[in-house]
Amino acid sequence: MDAGRRKYRIRLSELCLSLGTSPDLHFVGDHVSNRICGHVGEYVVVGRERCRIQRVERIDDAEYFEATGRNEPKGRIKAEATTQGE
C-alpha cells in the first residue's frame, strides 16, 4: 500500500479470492481511528468478501517497487550530462 512517503506490505490471514479481480477495495480499521495496524478486527473488503489482516509491515521504496513490479517511482526525472557545443 502506498501511503505517500510511507509504503506498507499488508499480510492477510487467509486467501482473498476477490483480490485483484474486483474494482472495489477498501479497508476497515479499528473502531476509534479507523487506522490499519494489523490488529484484530481489521479487514480488506473486496467486493462482498472480507479478508482479515494478519499484519502490516512498513517497507522501503525499493521493496515497494519490487513488490508492485515497477522499476522506479512514477514522476522520477532522469537527467543526463551533455557536452557543450554538440
C-alpha positions in Angstrom: 0.0 0.0 0.0 1.3 3.4 -1.0 0.6 6.0 1.7 2.6 8.8 0.2 6.0 9.0 1.8 5.5 5.7 3.6 4.9 2.3 2.0 3.4 -0.8 3.6 3.0 -4.5 3.0 -0.3 -5.9 4.2 -0.4 -9.6 5.0 -3.7 -11.3 5.1 -4.7 -14.1 7.4 -6.5 -16.1 4.6 -6.7 -16.4 0.9 -8.7 -13.5 -0.5 -10.2 -14.8 -3.8 -11.7 -11.5 -5.0 -8.4 -9.5 -4.5 -7.2 -8.4 -7.9 -10.4 -9.1 -9.7 -12.8 -6.6 -8.2 -12.7 -2.9 -8.9 -13.8 -2.1 -5.3 -11.3 -2.3 -2.4 -11.4 -0.6 0.9 -10.0 -1.1 4.4 -11.8 -1.4 7.7 -9.6 -0.3 10.6 -10.0 -0.1 14.3 -13.2 1.4 15.7 -11.6 4.6 17.1 -9.3 5.9 14.4 -10.1 3.6 11.5 -6.3 3.1 11.1 -4.9 -0.2 9.9 -2.2 -1.5 12.2 -2.6 -5.3 11.9 -4.8 -5.7 15.0 -7.8 -8.0 15.4 -10.9 -6.7 13.6 -9.2 -5.1 10.7 -10.1 -6.2 7.2 -9.6 -5.6 3.5 -13.0 -5.6 1.9 -13.0 -6.6 -1.8 -16.5 -6.6 -3.4 -18.5 -8.7 -0.9 -15.5 -10.5 0.6 -14.0 -9.5 3.9 -10.3 -10.6 4.3 -8.8 -10.4 7.7 -5.5 -8.5 8.0 -2.8 -10.5 9.8 -0.1 -7.8 10.0 1.1 -4.6 8.5 4.8 -4.0 7.7 6.5 -0.8 6.8 8.7 -1.2 3.8 11.2 1.0 1.9 10.7 2.3 -1.6 12.9 -0.3 -3.2 10.8 -3.2 -1.6 7.6 -1.4 -2.7 8.6 -1.0 -6.3 9.9 -4.6 -6.4 6.6 -5.9 -4.9 4.5 -3.9 -7.3 6.6 -4.8 -10.4 7.7 -1.3 -11.0 11.3 -0.4 -11.6 11.1 3.1 -10.2 8.6 5.6 -8.9 6.4 7.5 -11.3 7.3 11.0 -11.9 11.0 10.5 -11.5 13.1 12.5 -13.9 16.4 11.3 -15.0 19.0 13.9 -16.2 21.9 13.1 -18.3 25.0 15.1 -18.7 25.6 16.6 -22.1 28.7 18.1 -23.6 28.5 21.7 -24.8 28.9 22.5 -28.4 27.2 19.5 -29.8 
